[in-house]
């Protein structure tokens, strides 16, 4: 029998994978991929809690998170294309234009 | 029984796919693994009786988001391996893993002790899609409209950012270049008028 804890543990594992990706990768595109993983992990947690407590709010919240993720990708990809045209690379190390 | 088999199967597949995403060096591999992981995640939504959200997950994530990334690949050199100069890979891996674990524990601990109660009970005698519609257009109508506005803003921002006018940055270039830019702009304007 699968309980709420199973889903929450899975969600936590996926969140850990995503945040390891955010901290370890140095490529901007990979950072955005890891952010998608984080959002998806949280979505599973929301829907699972909503199901086991008989609440629709979890699904609604997941729905809005998907909308936010879609708009985030649209803006982020525009910025990435712009940055790639200017510097020719997507490495985080090139993002050092503010020399104090 | 069926639920347990499906849960463990898709759980293992999702974790494997996302591990590929964060560890591979090739952007194309990473992108395809992410798309596969998104589809496997929709299986959990179907298991949790959230059919509408499962379909939205497939349509929006693998249909729109990953297609957008795939189009973005045309601008980036995706055949070359990603070069990341990490000085001490093992230390970075261990430290980031421990920080991630701590983060999850810190964020999850208050929720474990909290007393959760349903604030918006699931409507009776309805399918999932109908219930989602009823709740979305009664209690969550204003957030829904705001989300629509946000998507419009994101669309405009995406179009403008990827356009040709943003090729020159006024803040990052030195003075002579910005003067040249200015002159070219005036010349173009004069040509348009004549």
HADDOCK unambig.tbl for C-alpha pairs under 7 A between the chains (distance, minus, plus):
assign (segid A and resid 1 and name CA) (segid B and resid 1 and name CA) 6.98 0.50 0.50
assign (segid A and resid 1 and name CA) (segid B and resid 4 and name CA) 6.28 0.50 0.50
assign (segid A and resid 2 and name CA) (segid B and resid 4 and name CA) 5.94 0.50 0.50
assign (segid A and resid 12 and name CA) (segid B and resid 104 and name CA) 6.59 0.50 0.50
assign (segid A and resid 14 and name CA) (segid B and resid 15 and name CA) 6.62 0.50 0.50
assign (segid A and resid 16 and name CA) (segid B and resid 100 and name CA) 5.25 0.50 0.50
assign (segid A and resid 16 and name CA) (segid B and resid 101 and name CA) 6.04 0.50 0.50
assign (segid A and resid 16 and name CA) (segid B and resid 104 and name CA) 6.90 0.50 0.50
assign (segid A and resid 17 and name CA) (segid B and resid 19 and name CA) 6.72 0.50 0.50
assign (segid A and resid 19 and name CA) (segid B and resid 100 and name CA) 5.63 0.50 0.50
assign (segid A and resid 20 and name CA) (segid B and resid 96 and name CA) 5.43 0.50 0.50
assign (segid A and resid 20 and name CA) (segid B and resid 97 and name CA) 5.55 0.50 0.50
assign (segid A and resid 20 and name CA) (segid B and resid 100 and name CA) 6.00 0.50 0.50
assign (segid A and resid 21 and name CA) (segid B and resid 22 and name CA) 4.97 0.50 0.50
assign (segid A and resid 23 and name CA) (segid B and resid 96 and name CA) 5.94 0.50 0.50
assign (segid A and resid 24 and name CA) (segid B and resid 92 and name CA) 6.64 0.50 0.50
assign (segid A and resid 24 and name CA) (segid B and resid 93 and name CA) 6.75 0.50 0.50
assign (segid A and resid 24 and name CA) (segid B and resid 96 and name CA) 6.60 0.50 0.50
assign (segid A and resid 26 and name CA) (segid B and resid 84 and name CA) 5.93 0.50 0.50
assign (segid A and resid 34 and name CA) (segid B and resid 22 and name CA) 6.85 0.50 0.50
assign (segid A and resid 48 and name CA) (segid B and resid 48 and name CA) 6.51 0.50 0.50
assign (segid A and resid 51 and name CA) (segid B and resid 48 and name CA) 6.34 0.50 0.50
assign (segid A and resid 53 and name CA) (segid B and resid 118 and name CA) 6.02 0.50 0.50
assign (segid A and resid 54 and name CA) (segid B and resid 118 and name CA) 6.55 0.50 0.50
assign (segid A and resid 54 and name CA) (segid B and resid 121 and name CA) 5.73 0.50 0.50
assign (segid A and resid 54 and name CA) (segid B and resid 122 and name CA) 5.66 0.50 0.50
assign (segid A and resid 55 and name CA) (segid B and resid 118 and name CA) 5.20 0.50 0.50
assign (segid A and resid 55 and name CA) (segid B and resid 119 and name CA) 6.74 0.50 0.50
assign (segid A and resid 55 and name CA) (segid B and resid 120 and name CA) 5.36 0.50 0.50
assign (segid A and resid 55 and name CA) (segid B and resid 121 and name CA) 4.60 0.50 0.50
assign (segid A and resid 55 and name CA) (segid B and resid 122 and name CA) 5.26 0.50 0.50
assign (segid A and resid 56 and name CA) (segid B and resid 120 and name CA) 5.79 0.50 0.50
assign (segid A and resid 56 and name CA) (segid B and resid 121 and name CA) 6.15 0.50 0.50
assign (segid A and resid 56 and name CA) (segid B and resid 122 and name CA) 5.29 0.50 0.50
assign (segid A and resid 57 and name CA) (segid B and resid 120 and name CA) 6.18 0.50 0.50
assign (segid A and resid 63 and name CA) (segid B and resid 53 and name CA) 6.85 0.50 0.50
assign (segid A and resid 67 and name CA) (segid B and resid 147 and name CA) 6.80 0.50 0.50
assign (segid A and resid 70 and name CA) (segid B and resid 65 and name CA) 6.16 0.50 0.50
assign (segid A and resid 71 and name CA) (segid B and resid 151 and name CA) 5.50 0.50 0.50
assign (segid A and resid 71 and name CA) (segid B and resid 154 and name CA) 5.20 0.50 0.50
assign (segid A and resid 73 and name CA) (segid B and resid 65 and name CA) 6.69 0.50 0.50
assign (segid A and resid 74 and name CA) (segid B and resid 154 and name CA) 6.14 0.50 0.50
assign (segid A and resid 74 and name CA) (segid B and resid 155 and name CA) 6.64 0.50 0.50
assign (segid A and resid 74 and name CA) (segid B and resid 158 and name CA) 5.44 0.50 0.50
assign (segid A and resid 75 and name CA) (segid B and resid 154 and name CA) 5.79 0.50 0.50
assign (segid A and resid 75 and name CA) (segid B and resid 157 and name CA) 5.98 0.50 0.50
assign (segid A and resid 75 and name CA) (segid B and resid 158 and name CA) 4.95 0.50 0.50
assign (segid A and resid 77 and name CA) (segid B and resid 72 and name CA) 6.73 0.50 0.50
assign (segid A and resid 78 and name CA) (segid B and resid 158 and name CA) 5.13 0.50 0.50
assign (segid A and resid 78 and name CA) (segid B and resid 161 and name CA) 4.98 0.50 0.50
assign (segid A and resid 78 and name CA) (segid B and resid 162 and name CA) 5.01 0.50 0.50
assign (segid A and resid 79 and name CA) (segid B and resid 161 and name CA) 6.26 0.50 0.50
assign (segid A and resid 81 and name CA) (segid B and resid 75 and name CA) 6.65 0.50 0.50
assign (segid A and resid 81 and name CA) (segid B and resid 162 and name CA) 6.60 0.50 0.50
assign (segid A and resid 82 and name CA) (segid B and resid 161 and name CA) 6.81 0.50 0.50
assign (segid A and resid 82 and name CA) (segid B and resid 162 and name CA) 6.53 0.50 0.50
